[in-house]
Amino acid sequence: MDKPETLLQKFFAFEDALMLEHVEDAIEITEQQYNDAIAAKMVGRNAFVRDGELIIFSGVMRTIWNCEDYSRKEIDEQELIPDGWTDKERKNAFDRWIDGEWVTDISAQYIAEFDQVDNLRRHLYFTMVDPLVSEANMKRLQGKEAEAIELERQAIAAREKIQLENPWPVNPET
């Protein structure tokens, strides 16, 4: 007596479709893959065929950065990184994407650091040195030369302290 053959259910995936019948260019997948893909789709995650393999988005996100405008976005860890994006984070605001790596633009960094020190010095001169110089001028106009000289000494000391505590950055081109 012949035993009846048990027909095993086969499962297939094509592009983003899951099916029980084979169509041209579909790949055969396991029942577990089929069930996992169905479950993922039911909760809004993607499942699709890429390069002959079933890809099921995990829901675990990773950050990628735009190589030109430095914007960032979150993508599924299984998603391919689009052209013009990278998963390598910039080390600082002066990094530029060159030949697949972030490279610091030291000239732009120097200019920004110089401007920062310059602005701080100007602010401190305005709030600490200028009032002393102005008061020294007033004392001199009043004929109080000794007080004027003392205020000028304080102004010079304040200026030197500001310069000492806020040195210019080193120019990388020298």
C-alpha positions as CSV (number, residue, x, y, z in Angstrom):
1,M,0.0,0.0,0.0
2,D,1.4,3.4,-1.0
3,K,1.6,6.0,1.6
4,P,0.1,9.3,0.6
5,E,2.7,12.0,0.2
6,T,2.4,14.8,2.6
7,L,2.4,18.1,0.8
8,L,4.5,20.7,2.6
9,Q,3.3,24.3,2.5
10,K,5.9,26.5,0.8
11,F,6.3,30.2,1.4
12,F,7.5,32.9,-0.9
13,A,8.4,36.6,-0.9
14,F,8.6,39.0,-3.8
15,E,9.5,42.6,-3.5
16,D,7.4,43.6,-0.4
17,A,4.7,40.9,-0.9
18,L,4.5,37.6,1.0
19,M,2.7,34.7,-0.7
20,L,1.9,31.0,-0.6
21,E,2.3,30.5,-4.3
22,H,5.5,30.9,-6.4
23,V,5.7,33.8,-8.9
24,E,8.5,34.6,-11.2
25,D,11.5,36.1,-9.4
26,A,10.1,35.3,-5.9
27,I,12.3,33.7,-3.3
28,E,11.4,30.8,-1.2
29,I,11.4,31.5,2.5
30,T,10.9,29.4,5.6
31,E,7.6,29.3,7.5
32,Q,9.3,31.1,10.4
33,Q,10.5,33.9,8.1
34,Y,7.0,34.1,6.7
35,N,5.5,34.4,10.1
36,D,8.1,36.9,11.3
37,A,7.5,39.1,8.2
38,I,3.7,39.0,8.7
39,A,4.1,39.9,12.3
40,A,6.4,42.8,11.4
41,K,4.0,44.1,8.8
42,M,1.1,43.9,11.2
43,V,2.9,46.4,13.5
44,G,3.9,48.7,10.7
45,R,7.5,47.5,10.1
46,N,8.8,46.8,6.6
47,A,9.5,43.3,5.2
48,F,10.8,43.0,1.7
49,V,13.3,41.2,-0.6
50,R,16.6,42.9,-1.2
51,D,19.3,41.2,-3.3
52,G,17.6,37.8,-3.1
53,E,17.2,37.9,0.7
54,L,14.2,38.6,2.9
55,I,14.8,41.7,5.0
56,I,12.6,42.4,8.0
57,F,13.0,45.8,9.7
58,S,13.7,45.3,13.4
59,G,12.3,48.6,14.7
60,V,15.7,49.3,16.2
61,M,16.7,52.7,14.8
62,R,20.1,54.2,14.1
63,T,21.2,57.7,13.3
64,I,22.6,58.8,10.0
65,W,24.0,62.2,8.9
66,N,23.7,64.0,5.7
67,C,27.2,64.6,4.3
68,E,26.4,68.0,2.9
69,D,24.1,69.8,5.2
70,Y,24.9,67.7,8.4
71,S,21.2,67.1,9.1
72,R,20.4,63.8,10.8
73,K,17.6,61.3,10.7
74,E,16.8,57.9,12.1
75,I,16.5,54.8,10.0
76,D,16.0,51.1,10.8
77,E,19.2,49.3,11.5
78,Q,18.4,47.0,8.5
79,E,17.8,49.9,6.1
80,L,20.6,50.7,3.6
81,I,22.2,54.1,4.1
82,P,21.3,56.3,1.1
83,D,23.9,58.0,-1.0
84,G,25.0,61.2,0.5
85,W,24.5,60.0,4.0
86,T,26.7,58.3,6.5
87,D,26.4,56.6,9.9
88,K,29.7,58.2,11.0
89,E,29.1,61.2,13.3
90,R,31.1,64.4,12.9
91,K,33.5,65.1,15.7
92,N,33.0,68.9,15.5
93,A,31.1,71.6,13.6
94,F,34.2,72.1,11.3
95,D,34.2,68.6,9.9
96,R,33.6,68.3,6.1
97,W,32.9,65.0,4.3
98,I,35.9,64.2,2.1
99,D,36.6,60.8,0.5
100,G,34.3,58.9,2.8
101,E,35.6,60.4,6.0
102,W,34.9,63.5,8.2
103,V,38.0,65.8,7.9
104,T,38.3,68.9,10.1
105,D,38.6,72.2,8.2
106,I,41.3,73.7,10.4
107,S,41.2,77.0,8.7
108,A,37.5,77.5,9.4
109,Q,38.0,76.2,12.9
110,Y,40.8,78.7,13.5
111,I,38.7,81.6,12.1
112,A,35.8,80.7,14.4
113,E,38.1,80.3,17.5
114,F,39.7,83.7,16.6
115,D,36.3,85.4,16.3
116,Q,35.2,83.9,19.6
117,V,38.3,85.2,21.5
118,D,38.0,88.6,19.7
119,N,34.4,89.0,20.7
120,L,35.1,88.0,24.3
121,R,38.1,90.4,24.5
122,R,36.0,93.3,23.0
123,H,33.2,92.6,25.5
124,L,35.6,92.5,28.5
125,Y,37.5,95.7,27.3
126,F,34.1,97.4,27.0
127,T,33.0,96.4,30.5
128,M,36.3,96.5,32.4
129,V,38.9,98.7,30.6
130,D,36.8,101.4,28.9
131,P,35.1,102.6,32.1
132,L,38.5,103.0,33.8
133,V,40.0,104.9,30.9
134,S,36.9,107.2,30.8
135,E,37.1,107.8,34.5
136,A,40.8,108.6,34.2
137,N,40.0,111.2,31.5
138,M,37.4,112.8,33.8
139,K,39.9,112.9,36.7
140,R,42.5,114.5,34.5
141,L,39.9,117.2,33.4
142,Q,39.2,117.9,37.0
143,G,43.0,118.4,37.6
144,K,43.3,115.2,39.7
145,E,46.4,113.9,37.8
146,A,47.5,111.3,40.5
147,E,44.0,109.7,40.5
148,A,44.0,109.7,36.7
149,I,47.3,107.9,36.6
150,E,46.1,105.3,39.1
151,L,43.0,104.6,37.0
152,E,45.1,104.3,33.9
153,R,47.4,101.7,35.7
154,Q,44.3,99.8,36.6
155,A,43.0,99.9,33.0
156,I,46.4,98.7,31.7
157,A,46.4,95.8,34.3
158,A,42.8,94.9,33.4
159,R,43.8,94.8,29.7
160,E,46.8,92.6,30.3
161,K,44.8,90.2,32.5
162,I,42.1,90.0,29.7
163,Q,44.8,89.2,27.1
164,L,46.5,86.7,29.4
165,E,43.3,84.8,30.2
166,N,42.0,84.9,26.6
167,P,45.0,84.2,24.3
168,W,44.7,84.2,20.6
169,P,44.4,80.7,19.1
170,V,47.4,79.3,17.3
171,N,47.2,79.9,13.5
172,P,47.6,76.4,11.9
173,E,49.1,78.0,8.7
174,T,52.1,79.5,10.5
